[in-house]
Amino acid sequence: MRYTVLIADDEPEIVELLQLYLEKDYDIRTAANGAEALECIRSVPVDLVILDIMMPVMDGLQLIKQIRVTHHMPVLFLSAKSQDHDKILGLGLGADDYISKPFNPLEIVARVEALLRRVNQFDAHESGAPQETNLVLGELMLDRSKCVLFRSGKPVTLTSTEYKIVDLLLEQPGRVFTRKKIYEAVWGDYYAHEDSTIMVHISNIREKIERDSRQPEYLKTIRGLGYKIEAPTES
């Protein structure tokens, strides 16, 4: 099947460049502002969004808030805003990845492929043979056939990126995963020391699964190494 990619950017040169590199493998939709992009998402199935932050009418940050109300497709932020706090804000609102301008178009292609590979894995879970077992740890239960995480029996809403991280960690409780290992397993076969990206997703997961995200019981940071998930210690 051919996936549909929406490119939302108010710079025609960037839209044309990305379309040139992506149209061979994907059906491309374009929008010049956030309002046009939102209308496109509401009117046709979109599998992935490449989203600029600084756009007229509705900027990318406002748009992703609207997207995440009802949609879970991967979102790749593309922006001239390269400071860490801008990246952290975008990821915190639900973006799956973030690339700063200027960029290498081939890197965009690689990241789009990696993000859609996860979509393919989700589709396989839903339409093909389910995973053999659910993953259970304390009050957490990951239903791998439905790709849903439960905490104390209540569903926890995760983005596709957050789901993949949780699935990776829950599969081997107690094992320490380096940032490199997590990045390569979740984003693809490249690693560009995107530590802040991983940190934001870990923080988002903690907000959703921990009683107190500042004192995590499940998702632990192993200083200088990476992260692990384990059952809470009974007091």
Sequence and secondary structure as in RCSB ss.txt:
>XXXX:A:sequence
MRYTVLIADDEPEIVELLQLYLEKDYDIRTAANGAEALECIRSVPVDLVILDIMMPVMDGLQLIKQIRVTHHMPV
LFLSAKSQDHDKILGLGLGADDYISKPFNPLEIVARVEALLRRVNQFDAHESGAPQETNLVLGELMLDRSKCVLF
RSGKPVTLTSTEYKIVDLLLEQPGRVFTRKKIYEAVWGDYYAHEDSTIMVHISNIREKIERDSRQPEYLKTIRGL
GYKIEAPTES
>XXXX:A:secstr
   EEEEE S HHHHHHHHHHHTTTSEEEEESSHHHHHHHHHHS  SEEEEESS SSS HHHHHHHHHHH    E
EEEES  SHHHHHHHHHTT SEEEESS  HHHHHHHHHHHHHHHHHHHHHHHS   SS EEETTEEEETTTTEEE
ETTEEE   HHHHHHHHHHHHSTT  EEHHHHHHHHH S     HHHHHHHHHHHHHHH SSTTS SSEEEETTT
EEEE      
